[in-house]
């Protein structure tokens, strides 16, 4: 690490920037449902899934900045919410079919 340089964060502590807003949570939930459904379909069809965290982050930045006028902190909430929803769907799709297998036949 270089000495003599001070760290300057992208969002300073003095700056009042919106983060946890209704539009960020709703948009993240919509992305979670959309990518969760596609993950479930892919998992049931092909037997594997891919992580949707990066596509959700890219879409949140591009669409959020252009149409919703979101901040970088709101984009973080959108990506986190969407990724969590997609991950839960992937966990369910691989666990739930195991409950329907009859035992002892």
LINHU-V965291 format. One record per helix or strand of 3 or more residues. SS is the DSSP state (a for helix, b for strand). FROM is the first residue (numbers start at 0). LEN is the number of residues. If there is no record, write none. Layout:
ss=[SS:SS]
from=[FROM:FROM]
len=[LEN:LEN]
This chain:
ss=[a:a:a]
from=[21:52:71]
len=[25:16:28]
